Amino acid sequence: MPRELEVITIDIDTDYDEPANSPLAPRPSPLLPSPLAPSWLANTEPDPALPFAALYADTYGHHQRQTWQGLWDEAIERWLHSGRRRSEHTRRAYRNAILQFRAWLRERHALYHLWQINDRIAQDWLTHMRDECAYKPATIGQRIAAVSSLYTYCANTRTMLAGREISLLVDAYGNTRGNPFQGSTIERPKVEQYAGVQGVPSEAFAWIITDLRNRKPTAGNLRNLALLLMFGLNGWRNAEVLGMTWGKIAANTQHRGEWTYRWTGKARDGAEEKRSLPVANYDAIVAYLRADGRWNPGADNHIQDDDYIWRPLRVHGVANFASRPSPLAAGTNRHITQSTVNEILTALLRRYYLQAARAAGLDRAAASLYADEQAAKYTIHGLRHMFAWNLHKASGHNIKLVQEKLGHHDIATTMRYLEHLEEPVDDHSGLVARQLGLI
């Protein structure tokens, strides 16, 4: 994976006069307690004569620390909008991880600047999340990965000082430091990738699509139909579907009657590429837009290129959110949230399991309980898993095709993905057990 490197030029005050033999030259660490040591390990502050001592001091150098903090804040914003952090959902998750880490640093160690930590503090945060917060290994791993990514970015982001490139992550001598979250003492939780995979059952998806097609063609029903078809027929990631805008859809110039979408793939570091958009998806989208009042070719109120396709329909209860105007208000351009899509899928799955339970002879109360339990097992991401497994089977186990459609950079990722999908899902024993009065 290529290193993220960015060079910026600034003018920063220093508390020292640079001698002829510049102190910016790399120097060995003194045989003293580390200037990085927190207060509970040592109270020694770095020698003020060191070029970057102020960054690690408590009793002097406030101006220098504030200036450096400004550089880090700017770097954080650039980092959030670079590489694979281009979707709103990913940026929000990464930003929250940084905010939570900074809050913990202030409360636990009275540290106010991210560059002041060492690997002991990094391990302490990991232990805090595991033992005190009781987070799942996957959650801890995601937060550690987010914060670690920022430290790597800042270590490779340079500023010009006294004619020399200096990293934003330096010690008191000006030497580039290593990422504190990649030290040998960091005991990251072991997470088996995709171990919690639960693909939505294919028969449930097929039933839901048929049911939606037979229902009254309201904007809500047509939106839900088009949304589920996008997930189920293409296998795109959640953010990639929810962030779809109308202007990225275009007619296929080589195949009449077909369509393309300028797709942004996570595995391609935000680069755009054209991907096929099945006709069934295009027709379902147009039907939804027409019912929603946004399909008016040639008119001023026709959907615009930058408009999100999947728009929230709910108006009641959002008037008290000052920063979130009514989704139907003029000029509003806000796409539906992932939590709302999960709620939609849960409701539709519950309808499927409810009819299955009633057909099996369960009374209304038992059928309702069974439907709730089964529907709660899945999220909208389960449709991506369903897509992957069905494409794998239908293509004669063409793993290269599955890799391409899922947007995986490495085929080994696709192989691990499919290995966990091969396990059968138990969605029948509870139904039979209730019918027999066993539970």
BELJONOR-V131018 format. One record per backbone hydrogen bond with DSSP energy under -0.5 kcal/mol. CO is the residue of the C=O (numbers start at 0). NH is the residue of the N-H. E is the energy in kcal/mol with one decimal. If there is no record, write none. Layout:
BEGIN
CO&NH&E  CO&NH&E
END
This chain:
BEGIN
2&4&-0.7  5&157&-3.2  7&159&-0.8  15&17&-0.6  16&18&-0.5  19&21&-1.5  21&24&-1.7  29&31&-1.8  33&36&-2.0  37&40&-2.4  37&41&-2.0  46&49&-2.3  49&52&-1.5  51&54&-1.2  52&55&-1.9  53&56&-0.9  60&64&-2.2  61&65&-2.3  62&66&-2.3  63&67&-2.5  64&68&-2.5  65&69&-1.8  66&70&-1.4  67&71&-2.1  68&72&-2.7  69&73&-2.0  70&74&-2.2  71&75&-2.6  72&76&-1.6  73&77&-2.0  74&78&-2.8  75&79&-2.3  76&80&-1.0  77&80&-0.5  78&81&-1.5  81&84&-2.1  86&90&-2.5  87&91&-2.4  88&92&-2.0  89&93&-2.5  90&94&-2.9  91&95&-2.3  92&96&-1.8  93&97&-2.0  94&98&-2.6  95&99&-2.6  96&100&-2.0  97&101&-2.6  98&102&-2.3  99&103&-2.1  100&104&-2.3  101&105&-2.1  102&106&-2.2  103&107&-3.0  104&108&-1.8  104&109&-0.6  104&110&-1.6  105&109&-0.8  112&115&-1.7  113&116&-1.1  117&121&-1.9  118&122&-2.4  119&123&-1.8  120&124&-2.0  121&125&-1.8  122&126&-2.5  123&127&-2.3  124&128&-2.4  125&129&-2.0  126&130&-3.3  126&131&-0.6  127&131&-1.5  127&132&-2.0  128&134&-2.5  135&139&-2.3  136&140&-2.8  137&141&-2.2  138&142&-2.0  139&143&-2.7  140&144&-2.4  141&145&-1.9  142&146&-2.3  143&147&-2.8  144&148&-2.0  145&149&-1.5  146&150&-1.9  147&151&-2.2  148&152&-2.2  149&153&-2.7  150&154&-2.4  151&155&-1.4  153&156&-0.9  153&167&-1.3  153&168&-0.5  155&5&-1.6  155&157&-0.5  156&167&-1.7  157&7&-3.6  158&160&-0.5  158&165&-3.3  159&9&-0.7  160&163&-1.4  163&160&-2.6  165&158&-2.9  167&169&-0.7  168&176&-2.6  170&173&-1.5  171&51&-2.7  174&170&-2.1  178&181&-2.0  179&182&-0.6  182&185&-1.3  184&186&-0.6  185&187&-1.1  188&190&-0.6  190&192&-0.8  191&194&-2.1  193&196&-1.6  200&204&-2.1  201&205&-2.6  202&206&-1.9  203&207&-2.3  204&208&-2.4  205&209&-2.1  206&210&-2.6  207&211&-2.7  208&212&-2.0  209&213&-1.2  210&214&-0.5  211&214&-0.8  215&217&-2.7  217&221&-2.6  218&222&-2.2  219&223&-2.4  220&224&-2.2  221&225&-2.5  222&226&-2.8  223&227&-2.4  224&228&-2.0  225&229&-1.9  226&230&-2.1  227&231&-3.1  228&232&-2.3  229&233&-0.9  230&234&-1.7  236&240&-1.7  237&241&-2.7  238&242&-1.9  240&243&-1.7  243&308&-2.3  244&247&-1.2  245&248&-1.9  247&261&-1.8  249&259&-2.9  250&252&-0.6  254&257&-1.9  257&251&-2.7  258&276&-2.6  259&249&-2.1  260&262&-1.6  260&274&-2.4  262&264&-0.6  262&272&-2.3  264&267&-1.4  264&269&-1.4  265&268&-1.5  267&270&-1.9  270&264&-1.2  272&262&-2.4  274&260&-2.8  275&277&-0.6  276&258&-0.7  277&280&-0.7  277&281&-2.1  278&282&-2.9  279&283&-1.6  280&284&-2.4  281&285&-2.5  282&286&-2.2  283&287&-2.0  284&288&-2.8  285&289&-2.5  286&290&-2.0  287&291&-1.8  288&293&-2.8  288&294&-0.9  289&292&-1.2  293&295&-0.9  293&302&-2.4  295&298&-2.5  298&301&-1.4  303&306&-1.4  304&246&-2.9  306&245&-2.1  308&310&-1.0  309&335&-2.3  314&317&-1.5  317&320&-1.6  319&321&-1.0  320&323&-1.5  325&328&-2.1  328&331&-1.8  333&311&-0.7  336&340&-1.8  337&341&-2.4  338&342&-1.9  339&343&-2.2  340&344&-2.5  341&345&-2.5  342&346&-2.3  343&347&-2.2  344&348&-2.8  345&349&-2.4  346&350&-1.6  347&351&-1.7  348&352&-2.8  349&353&-2.2  350&354&-1.9  351&355&-1.9  352&356&-2.4  353&357&-2.4  354&358&-2.3  355&359&-1.3  356&361&-2.1  357&360&-1.4  362&366&-2.7  363&367&-2.3  364&368&-2.1  365&369&-2.3  366&370&-2.5  367&371&-2.2  368&372&-2.1  369&373&-2.3  370&374&-2.5  371&375&-1.6  373&376&-1.4  374&377&-1.3  378&381&-2.0  379&382&-1.7  380&383&-0.9  380&384&-1.3  381&199&-1.4  381&385&-2.2  382&386&-2.4  383&387&-2.3  384&388&-2.2  385&389&-2.3  386&390&-2.7  387&391&-2.1  388&392&-2.0  389&393&-2.9  390&394&-2.0  391&396&-2.9  392&395&-1.5  396&398&-1.5  397&401&-1.7  398&402&-2.5  399&403&-2.2  400&404&-2.4  401&405&-2.2  402&406&-1.1  402&407&-1.8  409&412&-1.0  409&413&-1.0  410&414&-2.1  411&415&-2.2  412&416&-2.2  413&417&-2.4  414&418&-2.0  415&419&-1.4  416&420&-0.7  417&421&-0.9  418&421&-0.6  419&422&-0.5  424&426&-1.2  427&431&-2.3  428&432&-2.9  429&433&-2.1  430&434&-1.8  431&435&-1.9  432&437&-2.9  432&438&-0.6  433&436&-1.1
END
